[in-house]
Amino acid sequence: MIFVITFFLFASDMVSIQFIYTDLDAKSVTISALISKRGNIDNNFISYLEDKYQIDFVSADNYSPLFGDEVTYVIAKEYHPIVMGEKVMNISISRTTVIGYYN
């Protein structure tokens, strides 16, 4: 019985991690479009993204891009696992967008 309970807790951790990853991936599509339309990244814009989407905007390589430049950014979210460990897991994804290209 203990094995079965541990298995279900481990499975719930895995499902939760997959859900967070999928959620970040979906949010990255919207964030890429916003960055592409806006054309720049400043502290107010980063604060807006973090508040609206409940993520951590970890880095951006180019804060003053020109039309056609690529901007790489990382968004992350913390997860407190049930069984997989005692430390907080930081789940992050890296995406690239082109300034001025949105569809």
Buried (B, 14 or more C-beta within 10 A) or exposed (E): EEEEEEEEBBEBBEEBBEEBBEBBEEBBEEBBBBBBEEBBBEEEBBEEBEEEBEBBBBEBEBEEBEEEBEBEBBBBBEBEBEBBEEEEBEBBBEBEBBBEEEE
